[in-house]
Amino acid sequence: MPMLPTDVRVVSAQVYFLPVTLRVPLKFGPETTTSVVCLRTAVTVRDESGKTAVGWGETPLSVSWTWPSTVTTVAERGRRMQEFSLVLAEKLAAFDQWGHPLEIGYDFQKLALLPAVADHNTKEGGEPMPYLAALVSLSAFDIAVHDAYGKLHERDIYDCYGPEHVSRDLSEFVEPAEKSGVSFKGRFVQDFLVRPAPTKLPVWHLVGGLDPLETADLTGSEPNDGHPVTLLDWIAQDGLTCLKVKLRGTDSRWDYERLLRVGHLGLASGMRWMSADFNCTVAEPGYVNEILDRLLRDEPEIYARTLYVEQPFAYELEHDMLDVRSVSARKPLFLDESAHDWEFVKLGRSLGWSGVALKTCKTQTGALLSLCWAKAHGMPLMVQDLTNPMLAILPHVRLAAHAGTIQGVECNAMQFYPDASLPEAAVHPGIYARRGGIVDLSTLGGPGMGYRLDEMVRELPKSRS
């Protein structure tokens, strides 16, 4: 039986696969991505009276990010994630749990997700699908449950994270670090959110490892589709002031020179901040320290403008238990791929990580709980993109607005597949086009996630469940 009259349960879930081709390649660590399949879900919830509502969620099934591999092809990893999404649709609809979306999402992850992964891996054989890939597949369903809950109660979902809607306080979801003096008793997600949330956010641009920076870098193979190609053209069009630089993590000379080149071009064009993203490819802290020390010595302005360093090391924190305090003593060091949930954030903090890069693709539920844990322990936040197009970008920017990040939000889908989001952009132009160095969220509104989905003219493929 429901514990609160507002509680719901999931009664059905539908799955849609939307393939998208990138206009320019995107390098993720050792792999280069040229296409992606987006998972879109429609989840129906009902309350005790029988009233129902349908919520929507979406995420790119970005296999190069979620499941790096040298033994399984991108196509096979993508197929596996799609198949697992169909399994999740069945299991979520059969999950007999009443509650708030936070409770349903948390309990499903604790009770059902790992057994589902184990069953899937046993059935499929071959290389086991990692937990991060499973979590990304789940995220589209989890977001949809949050959206549906808000729609059923005709309220913005960010107005529904307090005790009048959630029967459990945070102490039943998370536990503090030892000797921290932090208590979650009697505290709720709403206590850690920025309210009212800003409607305009500074926006970060991703500088991929293959991206041409200026005209001299062009080869003639670039798309001629009316969108910028070089970094300088993007800066000029979008008024960009924040640049996230993708690095190799295996070639310190290349990484250092890339930071220098982007930094000098950026500073001459109005850049205020940059960050360094190594995408889990660095083996030990000395690699990063040497680059940072050289910047401080020889390029102090670029060093000063480097706001933080993102996830240099392998995301399996519990395997390596790498002490990273020497890096975070130089620059704020943010967990990204490693921050599966608040427990990994807790482990990361004990190893010397400074902050957390939240992502809705690891579930809305998990992002909110990690947000609360990090804020309670004084860890700064960012909200990072998974090259989210179409619906996927909307919960992403909403999380950033409510999180209180150190500097805006990363949005890069407009760089790699801008035309994929034309139906959504017609309703929310300020989110899908960066202007003046910001994204404008003021068009979002209404119950749930505030998508205004009924105003978007998009023909979906046939549902797979």
N, C-alpha and C positions, 0 to 999 in steps of 0.2 A: 504493500500500500504506500501511496505517496506520503512523504513526511511533511510536505507543505502543499497547500492548494495550488501553487504555481508549478509543481513538479510535472515532468513529462517523461515519456519513454519513446524510443524510436520504434516505428511500426513498419517502415519500408525504406529502401535505399535504391536509387537508380544510378547507373554509371554511363558516362559518355566519354569517348576518347576523341580529342581534337588535335590532329597533327598540324604542326607549324614548321615552316622552313625558315631558317635564318638567312637574312640578306647578306650578312658577312659572318665568317666563322668566329666562334668564341672558344678560346683556349681555357680549359679547366685543368689545372695541374699538368699532367703528362698527356692529356687527351684534348682533341679539338672537336667541338660540337658544331654540326651543320643543320641539325633538325631536332625537334623535340615533340613528344606527345603530351598534351595537357589532359589531365584527368579532371573532368567536371562531374560533380555529384548533385543529386537532388534527394534530400532526406526528409521524410515525413515524420513528424512527432505528433503525439496526442496527449491531452491532459486527462484527468480522471473523469471529467464530464463527457469525454468523447470528442471534444473540439480538436481539430487538426490544423496543422500549418506545414508548408513545405519550405525548407531552407536550401540554399545553394552554397557550394564550395568548389574551389578549383585550385590545382597546383600543377606546375610542370613536373613530369616524371623525369627529372634531370639525372640520368644514370651516371654520367661522368662525375657529378658532384656527390651523389648519394652512394654510389657503388663503384669506386675506382678499382680497376682490375687489369691484369695483364694476361689472364687466361680465359676470360669470357668476353665475347664480342659485345659491342654496344647494342646491336640488334637483339641478342639473346637476353641481355640484362633488361632491356626495355620490355620485351615480351614477358619476362618473369614478373616485373613490377605491375604490368597490366593484368596478368592473370591473378596476382595477389590482390589487386584492387577488387576484382570480382568476388574473391573469397571474403574480403572484408565486408562487402555489401551484404552478403548472406549472414555473416556472423553478427554484424551490428544490428540487423533487423531481428535476429533471434536473441539478442542480449536482453534478458528480462530484468532491466534496471530502471527504476524510477528515480528522478532527481533533476537537478539543474545540469546544464551542459558541462560545467566543470566536474560535477560528480560522475556523470555518465562517462565523460572522456577519461577522467583519472582512473575510474574503476575498470574501464575497458582495457586501458593500457596495462594495468596491473594484473588483471585476471585473464584476459583473452588474447592480447596481442602476441606475446611471446609463444604461447602454445600454437597460435596460428602460423607464426613464422617457422616454428619447428616442424609442423605438419607439412607446410609448403616445401620446405627444403628436403624433407624426406621423400615426398612425392616426386619432386623434380629431379633430385640427384644433382650431380655436378657441384659447382662452386656454391656454397651457402649464400643466400641473400642476407646482407647485413641488416642489423636493427635499424640503422639510419634510413635505409631504403624502405623498410616497412613503415617507419614513422612518417615518411613523406607521403606514402600512399594513403595512410590513415588520415593525414591532415585535411584532405579535401572533404572527407566525411565529418570530421570533427568541426571544421569551420561551418559546414552546413547545419549541424545541430545547433550551434550558437545562433546562426541566422534564423533558423526555424523557431527557436524559443522566443526570440525577440518579436518575431512576426506574430506568433500565437498570442502573445501578451500585448501586442501593439505598442511596443516600446523599443527604443534604441537599445541594442544589446549592452552597450556600455553604461546604461542605467540599471542593469540587472545583475551587478556583481556584489551586492551587499546582503545583509542578513535577512532582508524581507524576501529575497529570492533564493538564497543559498543556505541550506540548513546546517552545513558544516563550516566551522571557521577554518582559517588557514592551518591551524595546528594539526588538523586531521589530514592535511595534504603534504605538508612539508615540516621539517624539523631544523632548528638552527644549528650553526656550527658550535662545537664545544667551546666553552669559555667566552662566547661572543657577547653574552648578556642580552641577546635578542630573544624575544618571545613572540610567537604567532597566536597565542591564545586570545580570543576575542577580536581578532583582526581579520579583515576580508580583503579581497582583491581591490575593491573600490578605494580602500585606504591608501593604496600605492599608485593610483592613477592620477594623471594630470587632468584636472577639471576646472573650468571648461578647457577642452582640448583646443589647441590652435588649429586654424583652418589653412594656414600657409606654413610650409616647411622648407628649409634649405635642402637642396637635392644634390646627391652625389652621382657622379658620372664614372662608369667603369672604363678604365683604360686597359684593354685586353693585351695579352702578350703578342698578338699578331696585328694589332691596330696600327695603321699609319698615323703618325703624329703630325706631319706637315706634308706639303705637296711633293717634296723630294722623295718621300717614302712610297709614293704611288707606283704601281706596277702596270696599270692599264686593265687589270682584271676586276677592278672594283665595280660595284653596282652603280648604274646611272638611273636612279629612281626618284630623284628630287630631294633625297635626304642627304645630310652631310656624311662625309666619309672620314676625313682627317680629324684629329683631336682639335686642332685650331679652328676648323669650321664648326665643330660642335660647340666649342666655347663661344664663338661669335654668335651663333644662332640662339643658343639657350641661355647665354649669360652665366655660364657655369663658374662657380667659385670653389667647388669641392671635387677633388679627383682621387679616385681609388685605383691604385696601380697594381695590376696583376704581375707577379714575379715568378721566376722559375723555381727558386729554392735549391737548385742543384748547380748553379753557375754564378758564383758570387760576382765575377767581373761583369757579366751581362746584367745582373740585377742592379748592381751599383750604377752602371752607366744608364740603365733605363730610368731609375729614379732621378738621376741628374738631368737627363734630357727632358723628361716630363716636368720636373720641377722648374727648370729654366724657362721652358716654353710657357708653363702655367703662370709663373710669377710675372712674366712679361705681358700676360693677357688677363690679369686680374684675379688669379687664383689666390685664395686665402688659406685653404687647407688641402693636404693630401694624406693618404694612408697607404700602407704597404701590405699587400695580401699575398702570402706565400702558398696558400692552398695546400697545407699539410705535407709539403714536400721536403722540409728541412729536417736533417737528422739530429742536430744538436745545437744548443744555444749559441755556441761560439760563432757559428755562421752568421746569425743575425747580429750579434754584438759587434762583429768586425765591420759590418756594413754601417751600422749606426755610429760607431766610433769614428769611422772614416768620414761620414757625413758631418758629424759634429766638428771634427778637426778642419776639414777642407771646404765644407759647404754649410756653414752654420745657419744660413737663412733657410735652406731646404730642410735641414734638421729641425729647425724651430717650427716650420710649417707642417711637419709630419705629426699629425695629431695622435695617431695610434698605429700599432702593428697588429695584423689580424692572422690568427691561426697558422703559424709557421710549421707546427709539428703535427705528427700523425694524430688522428682524432681518437685513437684508442687510448685514452689517458690511463686507464687501469692496467694496460699492458706494459707501458714503458715507465710510468710513474716518474716522468722527467721533471726535475726541479728547474723551473724557468725564472727564478727570481732575478737572475743576472740580466735577463732581457727586460723584465718589467721595471727594474731599477733605472733603465735608460728611457723607455717609452711605455705608455700604457699598452698592455698586451691583452687582446680580446679573444676569448673563446668564440668559435663559430661552429665548425663541424663537430667539435667535441661536446658542445652544449646540448646534448640530447634532451636533458630535462634538468630539474633543479639539483638532483643528486650528483650529476656530473659537474654542474656549476660549483657545488660544494667541494667536490674533489679538486676541481681546477683551482679554486681559491687556496686550498691547502698546499698546492704545488707552486703557487706564486703568480697565477694569472690575475690580471687586474680587473677586467671587465667582461661583459657578455654581449655578443652580437645576437640579438633575437631574430628569429625567422618564423613566420606563420606556417611555413612548410613543415615545421616539426610539431604541428598542431597549435591551434589557438589556446587550448587548455594548457599545454606544456609551456608555451611562450608566456602566458600570464603568470603561471606559478614560478617560472624562472625569474620573471620580472620582479615579483614580490620578494623572492629570496635574495636576489642580487641587491635590490634597493635597501632591504633591511640590513644588509651587511656592508653597505657603503660602496658597492661595485657599480661603476658607471655603465651605461647601456648605449648600444646602437641597435638599429633595426636594418638588417641587410637583405638584399634582394636575391632571389633565385631566378632572375630574368623573368619576372612575373608579368605575363600579358593578360588581356581580357579581364575576366572577373578576378583573377588571382591577385592583381595589384591592389584591389580595393581593401580587403582586410589587412593587407600589408601596410598600407599608408595609414589606416586607422589605428593600428597597433602603435606605429611610430608616433602618431600625434598624442596618444594617451600615455606613452611610456616615459616621456621626458628624456630623450636621448641627448648625448653630448653635442650633437650637431646634425639635426635633420634626419634624412632618410635616403637610402640608396634606391634609385629607380633607373633601370637600364634596359627594360624591354623595348623602349622606343629607339634604342640604338640598333637592336638586332632583328626585331620583327614589328615595326611600327604599324604596318597595315593589317596585322592580325587583329588589332583591337579597334578597328574603325567603328563597329556598332556601339561599343562601350564608350569610345571617345566622343561620339555624337552627344552623349548624355553628360559626360564628365570631361570636357576638353582640357581643363586645367590639371588633370592628373596624368593624362596620356601625352601631354606636350609640356615640357619643362620650359618655362619662360622667366627671364630675370633671375635665374638661378634658384627657382623655387618650384614646388608643386602646390597647386591650389585645390584644397579638399572641400571648398564651400558648397559644391553642388551635391555632395552626399547628404542623404537625409531620409527619414522615414523609419519604419520598424526594422528590427534585425540589424544587419550590417549596413543598411541604408543604400543598397545597390541601385534602387529604382529600376529593377530588372525588366518590369513590364514596358518600359520605354525603350528598351534595346531591341533592335530588329536583327536577330541572329537565328539562322536556321541550324538546329543541332542535328548531328547524325542520329541514327537509331540507337536507342538505349540498349545497353548490353545486359541489363538485369531488371 
